[in-house]
Amino acid sequence: MLENLFAFMHKPELYQASTSKLWDDEHISKKMLESHLDEWDAATRPHKFVDKSVDWIVSILPPKKHPKLIDLGCGPGIYAEKFFAKYIV
């Protein structure tokens, strides 16, 4: 039993491919989305902070001059959605 526990303590190499299907689990993916949308600080920052961040970026990169945006990250696209809202106004 102890040997099995030690196997879980092994730290993987950086950027090592995983065989885990963690994000495919229906319960986990549903709860992660809820965490992002409910502004749980461990998932997405509070929406007021996101709004300030988007406003700052829009001030230096106006969407009409820079219509393409790539949202590199993990999450449901909260930043991208807020940028889009600034673009269509």
C-alpha positions as MATLAB code, in Angstrom:
seq = 'MLENLFAFMHKPELYQASTSKLWDDEHISKKMLESHLDEWDAATRPHKFVDKSVDWIVSILPPKKHPKLIDLGCGPGIYAEKFFAKYIV';
ca = [
       0.000    0.000    0.000;
       2.779    2.424    0.920;
       4.463    1.847   -2.449;
       1.231    2.827   -4.200;
       1.117    6.085   -2.237;
       4.737    6.863   -3.141;
       3.857    6.452   -6.829;
       1.428    9.375   -6.514;
       4.115   11.588   -4.975;
       6.201   11.557   -8.150;
       6.246   15.026   -9.673;
       5.839   14.902  -13.474;
       8.302   16.597  -15.792;
       7.350   20.119  -16.821;
       4.887   20.050  -19.752;
       4.696   16.273  -19.640;
       1.629   14.973  -21.442;
      -1.026   13.648  -19.135;
      -3.286   10.676  -19.539;
      -5.727   12.114  -17.021;
      -9.262   12.747  -18.225;
      -9.867   15.243  -15.418;
     -11.486   17.946  -17.576;
     -13.661   15.411  -19.389;
     -15.398   14.494  -16.149;
     -18.925   15.939  -16.300;
     -19.045   16.823  -12.594;
     -15.627   18.511  -12.571;
     -16.178   20.518  -15.763;
     -19.612   21.692  -14.553;
     -18.212   22.785  -11.180;
     -15.251   24.565  -12.833;
     -17.603   26.548  -15.056;
     -19.718   27.468  -12.021;
     -16.547   28.564  -10.218;
     -15.598   30.885  -13.071;
     -19.059   32.355  -13.461;
     -19.659   32.744   -9.713;
     -16.456   34.807   -9.431;
     -14.773   32.396   -7.086;
     -11.370   34.010   -6.641;
      -9.495   30.784   -7.333;
     -11.029   30.548  -10.819;
     -11.734   33.927  -12.462;
     -10.924   37.192  -10.783;
     -13.909   39.244   -9.608;
     -15.752   40.736  -12.564;
     -15.041   44.301  -11.386;
     -11.325   43.520  -11.711;
     -11.884   41.953  -15.138;
     -13.840   45.046  -16.243;
     -11.002   47.339  -15.122;
      -8.457   45.152  -16.913;
     -10.501   45.163  -20.125;
     -10.991   48.942  -19.930;
      -7.246   49.452  -19.509;
      -6.353   47.217  -22.443;
      -9.042   48.854  -24.622;
      -7.556   52.247  -23.735;
      -4.180   51.281  -25.212;
      -5.480   48.963  -27.969;
      -8.832   50.331  -29.190;
     -10.919   47.482  -30.645;
     -11.833   49.468  -33.781;
      -8.104   49.742  -34.654;
      -7.255   46.249  -33.383;
     -10.301   44.087  -34.170;
      -8.600   40.726  -33.644;
      -8.152   39.296  -30.196;
      -6.830   35.994  -28.999;
      -7.761   34.945  -25.499;
      -4.967   32.618  -24.441;
      -5.902   31.031  -21.221;
      -8.063   28.635  -19.421;
     -11.632   29.455  -18.707;
     -15.002   30.136  -20.264;
     -13.952   33.260  -22.217;
     -15.059   35.954  -19.769;
     -12.342   38.383  -20.912;
     -13.032   37.679  -24.605;
     -16.742   38.261  -24.117;
     -16.105   41.609  -22.424;
     -13.695   42.665  -25.197;
     -16.311   41.760  -27.794;
     -18.878   43.908  -25.978;
     -16.441   46.867  -26.216;
     -15.919   46.197  -29.942;
     -19.597   46.249  -30.934;
     -20.399   49.451  -29.018;
];
